[in-house]
């Protein structure tokens, strides 16, 4: 029932966010890492909103925009 309310795309974005946070949990004691995590989350939310409000619509979903924003500094 929850899946039908939020959709598979949103669920995938949430899973990616939680998985990345769990993967890096030990590093969260570092102030530098905390800044990087906040920056990545902020970028993810902004990318999602920009993707959702873009005209014409981009060829990918806002949820994918969220994931790309979250992972943009990993390289």
Number of C-alpha atoms within 10 A of each C-alpha: 6 7 10 8 8 10 12 12 14 18 15 14 20 15 13 16 19 11 12 14 14 12 10 11 10 9 13 15 9 10 10 10 13 13 11 14 18 12 14 22 17 15 21 25 18 17 21 21 15 15 21 16 12 10 8 7 11 13 7 10 14 25 24 18 22 28 24 17 20 26 16 12 12 6 4
